[in-house]
Amino acid sequence: MKLRTKFVAATMLAGAVSAFSFLSAGAAQAQGALVMYCGVQEEWCRAMVNAFERDTGIKVAMTRKSSGEIYAQVKAEAANPRADIWWGGTGDPHMQAAEEGLTQEYKSPKLGELQDWAVRQWEQSKNRAIGIYSGALGFGYNTELIKSKGVPEPKCWADLLNTKLKDEVQMADPNSSGTAYTLLATVIQLMGEDKGFEYLKGLHKNVNQYTKSGAAPAKAMALGETTVGVAFMHDIVTMVVDKAPIKVVAPCEGTGYEIGSMSIVKGAKNLENAQKFYDWALTPAAQKLGAEAKSYQVPSNKATPVPPEAPKLSEIKLINFDFAKYGSSDERKRLLSKWDNEVKNLPK
């Protein structure tokens, strides 16, 4: 009960911070500061804002949302952009925004310090999005609940179709969550589109809730509200570090991964400050703030220490994820529409 109370209180505080930040966005524009849309966990967003303000004296108005929601907002505001910088969240919506001309080109002097996968993201987006971290998709399960329900410990994607897990699996909605869109694209690449959608239809029978945020299933597992949660493995590790009874699983069939990205919004009213943040966010000093905020992704700057808690990508069976194809505007729209029609709207 104490954990639940703390979680609820933290959630209310996070919401209040985001709401306040959003309301102050207009003031930030007027002051020539920086308006930031942030797609990672609230704690990491706040740490980045505080450190950048301290290092530069530039005031930041920050709004935290899931990556799909940020994409939709940037698109809706294209005629009169509110944001200057979009930092974090899965790369696919960044790629779609780049293709649609919602973000603009920028070449950072830090480019040569980055991992190859981060630079490749920049090249494939025609210099509009850059990789800031990477992390593998997986799932976890609450060890106490799985034991009490007499369900064999799941090791593979296929195990999540077990009928004993009916209403015991939680994942996000791929329309709002980059995490869930990564799952959608992953199963299609693993199984083929027809079999991939058959899998998602079967999984639907066991899903108790499609959340807005990709990290929410990990938190729900920690609270004992769901037995299984599909999420990025680093988000689940955060719960384990906080002593939740959860086991993290890298699915046996293989899995996809994300390249969390950063983009400058086209028409940014504080362009110079956006470029300053962009360069600063690629430094080891800025990137190590993730681990300090209990976010255990693999950072993109080669000189940034990799958190010891971070899932070791070299030990995970990663697919050759086609970021260009599944980040394209037409493919994302088609797959999300198909998921809505053929999966989400199915009866249980």
C-alpha positions as CSV (number, residue, x, y, z in Angstrom):
1,M,0.0,0.0,0.0
2,K,2.9,2.4,0.8
3,L,4.4,1.7,-2.7
4,R,1.0,2.4,-4.3
5,T,0.6,5.6,-2.4
6,K,4.1,6.8,-3.3
7,F,3.4,5.9,-7.0
8,V,0.1,7.8,-7.0
9,A,1.7,10.8,-5.4
10,A,4.6,10.8,-7.8
11,T,2.2,10.5,-10.8
12,M,0.2,13.5,-9.6
13,L,3.3,15.5,-9.1
14,A,4.6,14.6,-12.5
15,G,1.3,15.6,-14.1
16,A,1.4,18.9,-12.3
17,V,4.9,19.6,-13.4
18,S,4.0,18.8,-17.1
19,A,0.9,20.9,-16.9
20,F,2.7,23.9,-15.4
21,S,5.5,23.5,-18.0
22,F,3.1,23.4,-20.9
23,L,1.2,26.5,-19.6
24,S,4.5,28.4,-19.4
25,A,5.6,27.5,-23.0
26,G,4.2,30.8,-24.2
27,A,6.2,32.7,-21.6
28,A,9.3,30.8,-22.7
29,Q,8.8,31.9,-26.3
30,A,8.3,35.5,-25.2
31,Q,11.5,35.4,-23.1
32,G,13.6,33.8,-26.0
33,A,14.3,30.8,-23.8
34,L,13.5,27.2,-24.9
35,V,10.3,25.1,-25.3
36,M,11.0,21.4,-25.1
37,Y,8.7,18.4,-25.7
38,C,10.2,15.5,-23.8
39,G,9.5,11.8,-24.6
40,V,11.2,9.9,-21.8
41,Q,10.3,9.4,-18.2
42,E,9.4,12.5,-16.2
43,E,12.3,12.2,-13.8
44,W,14.8,12.2,-16.6
45,C,13.0,15.1,-18.4
46,R,13.3,17.2,-15.2
47,A,16.9,16.3,-14.7
48,M,17.8,17.4,-18.2
49,V,15.9,20.6,-17.8
50,N,17.5,21.5,-14.5
51,A,21.0,20.7,-15.6
52,F,20.7,22.6,-18.9
53,E,19.3,25.6,-17.1
54,R,22.1,25.4,-14.6
55,D,24.8,25.1,-17.3
56,T,23.6,27.7,-19.7
57,G,21.2,30.0,-17.8
58,I,18.6,29.4,-20.5
59,K,15.1,28.8,-19.1
60,V,13.2,25.8,-20.4
61,A,9.5,25.2,-20.5
62,M,9.1,21.4,-20.7
63,T,6.1,19.2,-21.6
64,R,6.3,15.4,-21.1
65,K,4.3,13.1,-23.4
66,S,4.6,9.8,-25.1
67,S,6.4,9.9,-28.5
68,G,3.3,9.3,-30.6
69,E,1.5,12.1,-28.7
70,I,4.4,14.5,-29.3
71,Y,4.4,13.7,-33.0
72,A,0.7,14.4,-33.2
73,Q,1.1,17.7,-31.3
74,V,4.1,18.8,-33.5
75,K,2.0,18.1,-36.6
76,A,-1.0,19.9,-35.3
77,E,1.1,23.0,-34.4
78,A,3.1,23.0,-37.7
79,A,1.6,26.3,-38.9
80,N,2.6,28.0,-35.7
81,P,5.1,25.8,-33.8
82,R,5.1,26.1,-30.0
83,A,8.1,23.7,-29.4
84,D,11.7,24.3,-30.3
85,I,13.2,20.9,-29.4
86,W,11.8,17.4,-29.3
87,W,14.0,15.3,-27.1
88,G,13.6,11.6,-26.5
89,G,11.1,8.9,-27.3
90,T,11.3,6.2,-29.9
91,G,12.9,7.1,-33.2
92,D,10.0,6.0,-35.5
93,P,7.8,9.1,-34.9
94,H,10.9,11.3,-35.3
95,M,11.5,9.7,-38.6
96,Q,7.9,10.2,-39.7
97,A,8.1,13.9,-38.6
98,A,11.4,14.3,-40.6
99,E,9.8,12.8,-43.7
100,E,6.8,15.1,-43.4
101,G,9.0,18.2,-43.0
102,L,8.0,18.9,-39.4
103,T,11.6,19.0,-38.2
104,Q,14.7,20.6,-39.7
105,E,18.2,19.7,-40.6
106,Y,21.1,20.3,-38.2
107,K,24.6,18.9,-38.0
108,S,26.1,19.0,-34.6
109,P,29.8,19.3,-34.0
110,K,29.3,16.4,-31.6
111,L,28.4,14.0,-34.5
112,G,31.9,12.4,-34.6
113,E,31.6,11.4,-30.9
114,L,28.5,9.2,-31.4
115,Q,27.9,5.5,-31.9
116,D,27.4,4.3,-35.5
117,W,23.7,3.6,-34.9
118,A,23.1,7.2,-33.7
119,V,24.7,8.6,-36.8
120,R,22.8,6.2,-39.1
121,Q,19.6,7.6,-37.6
122,W,20.7,11.1,-38.5
123,E,21.6,10.0,-42.1
124,Q,18.4,8.1,-42.7
125,S,16.3,11.1,-41.5
126,K,18.2,13.4,-43.9
127,N,19.9,15.1,-41.0
128,R,16.7,15.8,-39.1
129,A,16.8,13.3,-36.2
130,I,19.7,11.9,-34.2
131,G,20.1,9.0,-31.9
132,I,20.5,9.8,-28.2
133,Y,20.1,6.3,-26.7
134,S,19.2,2.7,-27.6
135,G,17.2,0.0,-25.8
136,A,15.8,-3.4,-26.4
137,L,12.1,-4.4,-26.3
138,G,11.0,-7.2,-24.1
139,F,8.6,-8.0,-21.3
140,G,8.6,-8.8,-17.7
141,Y,6.4,-10.6,-15.2
142,N,5.6,-10.2,-11.5
143,T,7.2,-13.3,-10.0
144,E,4.7,-13.5,-7.1
145,L,1.6,-13.2,-9.3
146,I,2.9,-15.7,-11.9
147,K,3.6,-18.2,-9.1
148,S,0.2,-17.7,-7.5
149,K,-1.6,-18.2,-10.8
150,G,0.3,-21.4,-11.6
151,V,1.5,-20.1,-14.9
152,P,4.8,-21.4,-16.3
153,E,7.4,-18.6,-16.5
154,P,7.1,-17.0,-19.9
155,K,10.4,-16.9,-21.9
156,C,9.1,-16.2,-25.5
157,W,6.6,-14.0,-27.2
158,A,4.6,-17.1,-27.9
159,D,4.2,-17.8,-24.2
160,L,2.2,-14.6,-23.8
161,L,-0.7,-16.3,-25.7
162,N,-1.2,-18.8,-22.8
163,T,-4.9,-18.8,-22.0
164,K,-4.0,-18.8,-18.3
165,L,-2.8,-15.2,-18.9
166,K,-6.3,-13.9,-20.0
167,D,-6.6,-10.3,-18.7
168,E,-3.1,-10.6,-17.2
169,V,-1.0,-8.9,-19.9
170,Q,-0.6,-5.1,-20.3
171,M,0.9,-3.1,-23.1
172,A,0.5,0.4,-24.5
173,D,-1.5,1.6,-27.5
174,P,0.8,2.0,-30.5
175,N,-1.0,5.1,-31.6
176,S,0.3,7.0,-28.6
177,S,3.2,4.9,-27.6
178,G,6.5,4.4,-29.5
179,T,7.1,1.3,-27.3
180,A,4.0,-0.4,-28.5
181,Y,4.6,0.6,-32.1
182,T,8.0,-1.0,-31.8
183,L,6.2,-4.2,-30.7
184,L,3.9,-4.0,-33.7
185,A,6.8,-3.5,-36.1
186,T,8.9,-6.2,-34.3
187,V,6.3,-9.0,-34.6
188,I,5.8,-8.2,-38.3
189,Q,9.5,-8.4,-38.9
190,L,9.8,-11.6,-36.9
191,M,6.7,-13.5,-38.2
192,G,5.6,-11.7,-41.4
193,E,2.7,-9.4,-41.6
194,D,-0.1,-12.0,-41.7
195,K,1.2,-14.2,-38.9
196,G,2.3,-11.1,-37.0
197,F,-1.3,-9.7,-37.0
198,E,-2.6,-13.2,-36.0
199,Y,-0.3,-13.1,-33.1
200,L,-1.5,-9.6,-32.0
201,K,-5.1,-10.7,-32.3
202,G,-4.3,-13.7,-30.0
203,L,-2.4,-11.4,-27.6
204,H,-5.4,-9.0,-27.5
205,K,-7.5,-11.7,-25.8
206,N,-5.0,-11.6,-22.9
207,V,-4.5,-7.8,-22.7
208,N,-6.2,-6.1,-19.7
209,Q,-5.4,-2.6,-20.8
210,Y,-3.8,-0.6,-23.6
211,T,-2.1,2.2,-21.8
212,K,-1.2,5.6,-23.2
213,S,2.5,5.4,-22.0
214,G,4.9,2.7,-23.0
215,A,6.4,2.5,-19.5
216,A,3.1,2.2,-17.7
217,P,2.9,-1.6,-17.9
218,A,6.2,-1.8,-16.0
219,K,4.8,0.3,-13.2
220,A,1.6,-1.7,-13.2
221,M,3.7,-4.9,-12.7
222,A,5.5,-3.4,-9.8
223,L,2.2,-2.5,-8.2
224,G,0.8,-6.0,-8.7
225,E,-1.9,-4.6,-11.1
226,T,-0.9,-6.9,-14.0
227,T,1.1,-10.2,-14.2
228,V,2.9,-9.4,-17.4
229,G,3.9,-6.1,-19.0
230,V,5.3,-5.5,-22.4
231,A,7.8,-2.6,-22.4
232,F,11.4,-1.7,-23.2
233,M,13.6,-3.8,-21.0
234,H,15.3,-0.8,-19.4
235,D,12.0,0.5,-18.2
236,I,11.4,-2.8,-16.5
237,V,14.9,-2.8,-15.0
238,T,14.0,0.5,-13.3
239,M,11.3,-1.3,-11.3
240,V,13.7,-4.1,-10.5
241,V,16.2,-1.6,-9.1
242,D,13.4,-0.3,-6.9
243,K,13.1,-3.8,-5.5
244,A,9.8,-4.8,-7.3
245,P,9.3,-8.6,-7.6
246,I,9.8,-8.6,-11.4
247,K,11.8,-10.7,-13.8
248,V,13.0,-9.1,-17.1
249,V,12.7,-11.3,-20.2
250,A,14.5,-11.0,-23.6
251,P,12.1,-13.0,-25.8
252,C,13.6,-16.3,-27.1
253,E,12.5,-15.7,-30.7
254,G,14.4,-12.4,-30.9
255,T,13.2,-8.8,-30.4
256,G,13.3,-5.3,-31.8
257,Y,14.9,-2.2,-30.3
258,E,14.6,1.5,-30.3
259,I,16.9,4.3,-31.2
260,G,15.6,7.1,-29.0
261,S,16.0,10.3,-30.9
262,M,16.1,14.1,-30.8
263,S,14.9,16.6,-33.4
264,I,14.7,20.4,-33.8
265,V,11.1,21.5,-34.7
266,K,10.8,23.3,-38.0
267,G,10.0,26.9,-37.5
268,A,11.4,26.9,-33.9
269,K,11.1,30.4,-32.4
270,N,14.2,29.9,-30.3
271,L,16.4,28.1,-32.9
272,E,19.8,29.2,-31.5
273,N,18.9,27.9,-28.0
274,A,17.5,24.7,-29.6
275,Q,20.8,24.1,-31.3
276,K,22.6,24.8,-28.0
277,F,20.5,22.2,-26.2
278,Y,21.0,19.7,-29.1
279,D,24.8,19.9,-28.8
280,W,24.7,19.9,-25.0
281,A,22.4,16.8,-24.9
282,L,24.9,14.8,-27.0
283,T,27.7,15.3,-24.4
284,P,28.7,12.6,-21.9
285,A,27.9,15.0,-19.0
286,A,24.3,15.3,-20.2
287,Q,23.8,11.7,-21.2
288,K,24.9,10.3,-17.9
289,L,21.9,12.0,-16.3
290,G,19.8,9.1,-17.6
291,A,21.3,6.5,-15.3
292,E,21.1,9.0,-12.4
293,A,17.4,9.3,-13.0
294,K,17.1,5.5,-13.1
295,S,16.7,5.3,-16.9
296,Y,19.0,2.5,-18.0
297,Q,19.3,2.9,-21.8
298,V,22.6,2.7,-23.7
299,P,23.8,6.2,-24.4
300,S,24.8,7.4,-27.9
301,N,28.0,9.2,-27.1
302,K,30.9,6.7,-27.0
303,A,32.4,8.4,-24.0
304,T,29.3,8.2,-21.9
305,P,29.5,5.3,-19.3
306,V,27.0,2.6,-20.0
307,P,25.0,2.0,-16.8
308,P,25.8,-1.4,-15.3
309,E,22.1,-2.0,-14.9
310,A,21.4,-1.5,-18.6
311,P,20.4,-4.7,-20.5
312,K,23.4,-5.8,-22.5
313,L,22.4,-5.5,-26.1
314,S,25.2,-7.8,-27.2
315,E,23.6,-10.6,-25.2
316,I,20.1,-10.1,-26.6
317,K,18.9,-11.7,-29.9
318,L,18.1,-8.5,-31.7
319,I,16.4,-8.4,-35.1
320,N,17.8,-6.3,-38.0
321,F,15.2,-3.7,-37.4
322,D,14.3,-1.7,-40.5
323,F,14.0,1.8,-39.0
324,A,13.7,3.5,-42.4
325,K,10.7,1.4,-43.5
326,Y,8.8,1.3,-40.2
327,G,9.5,4.9,-39.5
328,S,8.1,6.0,-42.9
329,S,4.9,8.1,-42.8
330,D,2.9,5.9,-45.1
331,E,3.9,2.6,-43.4
332,R,3.2,3.9,-39.9
333,K,-0.2,5.2,-40.9
334,R,-1.1,2.0,-42.6
335,L,0.0,-0.3,-39.8
336,L,-1.6,1.8,-37.1
337,S,-4.9,1.9,-39.0
338,K,-4.8,-1.9,-39.5
339,W,-4.1,-2.5,-35.8
340,D,-7.0,-0.3,-34.9
341,N,-9.4,-2.1,-37.3
342,E,-8.2,-5.7,-36.9
343,V,-6.9,-5.9,-33.3
344,K,-7.9,-3.1,-30.9
345,N,-11.6,-3.2,-31.9
346,L,-11.9,-7.0,-31.6
347,P,-14.1,-8.3,-28.8
348,K,-12.2,-10.2,-26.0
